[in-house]
């Protein structure tokens, strides 16, 4: 297995997406047993979808191809250290290894908010840049209790 081979493919996807006008300079591949099973590049601006980051589009592609929502036997190669949203998606997909080229500081240096968002997460709710408040917790918990009691749920 060659980390360089897969990283070069992620960087190629970043270049292609950027030059075609699909989105920012980010690309990603997901690898299983030495073969690419998912590809993605940033498509935020071309789809008007702020969640269409390279890692998310690659995860969606791999999950659709493999017909599963867990990628426990895969690795992810991305042209940039994942933002908090993408890192969360990687955790939810249960991908055990991430390889990246550019750092979040490199992304910040060209105008992306990754590092800012990383710095917001550990702050108390009242200190974050976006207003965030809890409302109707008791009513919301009723649904959670229903889920906890559901006998045919698919755990993820």
C-alpha positions in Angstrom: 0.0 0.0 0.0 1.3 3.4 -0.9 0.1 6.4 1.2 1.6 8.7 -1.5 -0.5 7.1 -4.2 -3.8 7.6 -2.4 -2.8 11.1 -1.2 -1.9 12.1 -4.8 -5.4 11.0 -5.9 -7.0 13.1 -3.1 -4.9 16.1 -4.2 -5.8 15.5 -7.9 -9.5 15.5 -6.9 -8.9 18.8 -5.0 -7.3 20.3 -8.1 -10.0 19.0 -10.5 -12.8 20.3 -8.3 -11.2 23.7 -7.8 -10.4 24.2 -11.5 -13.8 23.1 -12.7 -15.6 25.5 -10.3 -17.3 22.9 -8.3 -15.9 24.2 -5.0 -12.9 24.8 -2.8 -9.5 23.2 -3.0 -10.3 20.0 -1.2 -10.3 16.3 -2.3 -10.6 13.0 -0.6 -10.5 9.2 -1.3 -11.6 6.3 0.9 -9.5 3.1 0.6 -10.5 -0.4 1.5 -8.0 -3.3 1.1 -5.8 -1.2 -1.1 -8.5 -0.1 -3.5 -10.3 3.3 -3.7 -14.0 2.7 -2.8 -15.0 6.4 -2.5 -14.1 9.7 -4.0 -15.1 13.2 -3.3 -14.2 16.8 -3.7 -15.6 20.0 -2.3 -18.9 20.9 -3.9 -20.1 23.5 -1.5 -20.5 26.4 -4.0 -21.7 24.3 -7.0 -24.5 22.6 -5.0 -25.3 25.4 -2.5 -24.7 22.8 0.2 -22.4 23.8 3.1 -22.0 20.1 4.1 -20.7 19.1 0.7 -17.1 19.0 1.8 -14.7 16.5 0.2 -14.7 14.1 3.1 -18.5 14.1 3.3 -18.9 13.5 -0.4 -16.3 10.7 -0.3 -18.0 9.1 2.7 -21.4 9.2 0.9 -19.8 7.7 -2.2 -18.1 4.9 -0.3 -21.2 4.1 1.7 -23.4 4.0 -1.4 -21.0 1.7 -3.2 -20.4 -0.6 -0.3 -24.1 -0.5 0.8 -23.2 0.2 4.4 -23.2 3.2 6.9 -20.0 2.0 8.7 -16.6 2.0 7.0 -14.7 0.2 9.8 -12.3 -1.5 7.4 -11.4 1.6 5.4 -8.9 4.5 5.5 -9.4 8.1 4.5 -7.0 10.2 2.6 -7.7 13.9 2.4 -5.9 16.9 0.9 -6.4 18.9 4.2 -6.8 18.1 7.9 -10.6 17.6 8.3 -12.7 20.4 9.6 -14.8 19.6 12.8 -17.9 18.7 10.7 -15.9 16.2 8.5 -14.0 14.8 11.5 -17.4 14.1 13.1 -18.6 12.4 9.9 -15.5 10.3 9.9 -16.1 9.2 13.5 -19.8 8.5 12.7 -18.6 6.3 9.7 -16.2 4.5 12.1 -13.2 5.1 9.8 -10.2 4.1 11.9 -7.4 6.0 10.1 -7.1 9.5 8.5 -4.1 10.7 6.4 -4.0 14.4 5.4 -1.7 16.7 3.4 -2.4 20.3 4.4 -3.0 21.4 8.0 -6.0 23.3 9.4 -3.6 26.2 9.8 -2.7 26.0 6.1 -6.5 26.2 5.4 -6.8 29.2 7.7 -3.9 30.9 5.9 -6.0 30.9 2.7 -9.2 32.1 4.3 -11.0 28.9 5.5 -12.7 28.8 9.0 -11.6 25.3 10.1 -9.3 26.5 12.9 -11.8 29.1 14.1 -14.5 26.4 14.4 -12.1 24.1 16.2 -11.4 26.9 18.7 -15.2 27.5 19.2 -16.0 23.9 20.1 -14.5 23.8 23.6 -15.9 27.1 24.6 -18.9 27.2 27.0 -22.2 27.7 25.0 -22.6 31.3 26.2 -19.1 32.3 24.8 -19.5 30.9 21.3 -19.9 33.2 18.3 -23.3 31.6 17.4 -26.1 31.8 19.9 -27.0 28.4 21.2 -29.8 27.7 23.7 -31.6 24.6 25.0 -35.4 24.7 24.6 -38.2 22.1 25.4 -35.8 19.5 26.7 -38.6 17.5 28.5 -40.6 17.2 25.2 -37.4 16.3 23.3 -36.6 13.6 25.8 -39.9 11.8 25.1 -38.6 10.9 21.6 -35.3 9.7 23.1 -37.2 7.5 25.6 -39.1 6.1 22.6 -35.9 5.3 20.9 -34.4 3.7 24.0 -37.5 1.4 24.2 -37.6 0.6 20.5 -36.9 -3.1 20.1 -36.2 -3.1 16.3 -33.8 -0.1 16.1 -30.6 -0.3 14.1 -27.8 0.9 16.3 -25.2 3.2 14.8 
